[in-house]
Amino acid sequence: MSAKVRYVRISFQVHHSPLFLLFQNRRASTHSSQTLISLYLIRFPRTPNRQTRHFSSSSSSSSSPGFDYLHQFSPFCNSDKAAAVDSLNFINSIERRKITVGLSKIIKLRHGYLLRGFSNKFCPCFLVRIMDLLGSREAAFAFFKFAFRDDSESSIRSSCTVAHILAAQNLRFLAQDVVSWVIRRIGKSRSEDLVKFMWEGHHKYESDFSVLDTFMRAFLIVDMGSRALHILSRMREVGVRPSPSAMTILLEFLLRVGDYGSVWKLFREMVREGPCPSNYTFNAMILGFCRKGHLRIGESLFHVMEKFKCNPDVYTYNILINANCISGRTLNAVAWVHLMIERGCKPSILTFNTIVNGLCSEGNLLEARKVFDEIQEMGLSPNVAICNTLINGYVKARDVDQANLLYEEMKSKGIIPDAVTFNILVAGHFKYGREEDGDRLLRELSLMDLLPDHSLCDISVAGLCWAGRLDEAVEFLENMLEKGMTASVVAFNSVIAAYSRAGLEEDAYKVYKLMMKFTLSPSSSTCSSLLMGFCKKGRLQEARELLYKMMEKGFPINRVAFTVLLDGYFRKGDLAGARGLWKEMQCRGISPDAVAFSAFINGFSKAGLIEEAYDLFLKMSNKGLVPNNFVYNSLIGGFCNHGKIHEALKLEKEMRQKGLLPDIFTSNIIINGFCKHGRMKSAVDAFMDIYRAGLVPDIVSYNTLIGGFCEAFDMVKVDQLMNNMYANGWEPDITTYNIRIHGFCSNRKMSRAVLMLDELISAGIVPNTVTYNAMMNGVCRDILDRAMIITAKLLKMAFIPNVITINVLLSHFCKQGMPKRALMWCQKLSEISFEFDEVSYKIMDQAYRNIQEDVEFFRATSGKSLLLEFLMYLTYDYFSRSRLKQKRNPESLKLTV
């Protein structure tokens, strides 16, 4: 099933492997068992009273196709069916499960009369009692969301009473949940009526402070900051001092949305009228500003804390240390640690973990190890988290031996490795080390009895996936399940994600069906991975259908799934589909996060809609989401492609001002922008700026500059750059050779191009379709004798043509005075359902115009035209056979959930 992925087949067989036997032995030695809880809801006896209903857990008890067993507990079960279904859509599968379990307990405790009474009438007292008996805030809130069916005035007033009673019973957080949900349902326009309803009779239940504090927090929960500020003003009017925690939450909200004016106004108000800013307030403000990239403001707030009799604590220092590390200023972060110690604040293990992680991210593993060794000198003991951080750093640097040494050191110091440790090590062995070491570690892990069976299974399957042995991973899972052993959805997710990454979406879907066969509920990661596989193959319609079917089944779908599909639309160039999905997300109440905005901005930038991309960028910032390097690089690339280099450079400057350090990708984009517009001196200056920024040019930097000089026909500069590249330890890759071959072909220096092709092969690099198309373009313009020799050489390499190959040949038919032949081949290609691109259609239009206008062309010699016909026939024959093969072996599966 994974023949395309698995690069080696070793003798490891799942049925008889030592690892699988260890699983069986280990499971046999333990007597852990799972309890299957069957839920039986009490069926109440019939009475003459028609309002009395029978509670049933069986959906078959109702003839209605839309019947749901929870309906029987609702006082609105006989009301509008659409409203009932709508109410159920507000609770997810996890909340349904919690409600079901909670209701069964209520019935078992002989409180079924409460459910019966509430099902007859929406009674606030009954509802509060049921919510209290459900046992947890999450289950109680879920039941309220289920019970709150309509937004009529009577329902809103009853909900106000529910909130009052909850607050009176000291269940203030649940009261806030109730009020926030009602506000979310009725909207901002009617929220003033809700405030009026609750304020009217609140003295019977709670104080002025209690009801206003509930409102202030509820408005913040639903992101209505302006309404929260209005409630704050009302508190000041009635002489109630707001709580410090509520004020801090309000500050956090204002910082998140970037309303800095209101932040400082609120801060001054706290200083004048109270409550006085505390450490908690300052920490929240410092964190908010740092998250928005305003590190200097965060540091300034740190320095004024003492004026308000607040001493920075370990949390304050950790926020600033983490912000410096994220900004790439790890040395500054180390300086903050020294200041922390000087002022008598003892660093925590999290402080050092942050520093070690920052140094590992920069590749400075020697310094990271020094910091790790200094921990014990500070009287702290390294924990598993910081060990995992350093092990992960070694693995990412491909130094698996050092990772192993640290793992052994952990065990000698009595630090017990966890599942994260083994996940990192197993992945490292299979990706960068030796597979036999990975298998050895798994066998050792099974003997150590440190992890439960399902965790060990998860790690084993993930290891096989990293090794590309996907068939074995599936067999391993099947055998575990058939023998009654425990496997989690995590293991299945590893296989599904691996197949999807490899472009084997059908195999991923089969594993998903296997998971469903064993009654495992898919997670949000399952759904996203499946969608990724279909999107990578451009099967967007099937991906969208699968998404809808999963949502209908109540599977957990989050914004990640929509983002994956959104990215798929942009990859295919379907802007209308992407816009439609974006609107659908908002209609479904799924608020786009930073990743979704990043995908949309990147898609618009690549599509040339840079103004729309920039507008989205501003909306993203206004929503309080912090753009990262990827977003800035997308916009910079978009501006560069449009020739707006000045705007791109302004964005690069803005990045620095917000604490983001432009990376090598940023520099390469700017160099490419200069090269595209022939500004080679500026491109060279940008190349030298890489060194000034403390970075090192990579192979992309050299290739971009070499490509620019090739376009400028300055082959002397190209040779100088090649020498510079070799001197700095870089070897040319396939892109370097393709750029140079294209340059020589464009200059009609086919002999040099052939020499470059020979050098490429001698270096052990496999030529690709780009190489073939560049040579083919040169061949079609070369003298016949040499063209035939080069063609024979290319045919021996068995290249796979693509749409660009077709475009090259069609354009040469037109250039050589044969537009009718170009259109004839287009007709033949369309008959086999060949997918042309925009360039193909432009060539066809030009051919039509040439025929209509009877344009005079230089007619190619019969030999050259025959060579062109021969090359086109070979290309056509390849695509024709490929289409025939696809018809005989259809890949599509019928998607059922």
ABEGO torsion letter per residue (X at the ends): XAAAABABBBABBAAABAAAAAAAAAAAABABBBBBBBBBBBBBBBBABAABBBBBABAAABABAABBAAAAABAAAABBAAAAAAAAAABBAAAAAAAAAAAAAAAAAGAAAAAAAAAABBBAAAAAAAAAAAGBAAAAAAAAAAABABABAAAAAAAAAAAAAAAAAGBAAAAAAAAAAAAAAAEAAAAAAAAAAAAAAAAAABBAAAAAAAAAAAAAAAGBAAAAAAAAAAAAAAGBBBBAAAAAAAAAAAAAAGBAAAAAAAAAAAAAAOBBBBAAAAAAAAAAAAAAGBAAAAAAAAAAAAAAGBBBBAAAAAAAAAAAAAAGBAAAAAAAAAAAAAAGBBBBAAAAAAAAAAAAAAGBAAAAAAAAAAAAAAGBBBBAAAAAAAAAAAAAAGBAAAAAAAAAAAAAAGBBBBAAAAAAAAAAAAAABBAAAAAAAAAAAAAAGABBAAAAAAAAAAAAAAAGBAAAAAAAAAAAAAAGBBBBAAAAAAAAAAAAAAGBAAAAAAAAAAAAAAGBBBBAAAAAAAAAAAAAAGBAAAAAAAAAAAAAAGBBBBAAAAAAAAAAAAAAGBAAAAAAAAAAAAAAGBBBBAAAAAAAAAAAAAAGBAAAAAAAAAAAAAAGBBBBAAAAAAAAAAAAAAGBAAAAAAAAAAAAAAGBBBBAAAAAAAAAAAAAAGBAAAAAAAAAAAAAAGBBBBAAAAAAAAAAAAAAGBAAAAAAAAAAAAAAGBBBBAAAAAAAAAAAAAAGBAAAAAAAAAAAAAAGBBBBAAAAAAAAAAAAABBAAAAAAAAAAAAAAGBBBBAAAAAAAAAAAAAAGBAAAAAAAAAAAAAAGBBBBAAAAAAAAAAAAAAAAGBBBBBBBAAAAAAAAAAAAAAAAAAAAAAAAAAABBABBBBBX
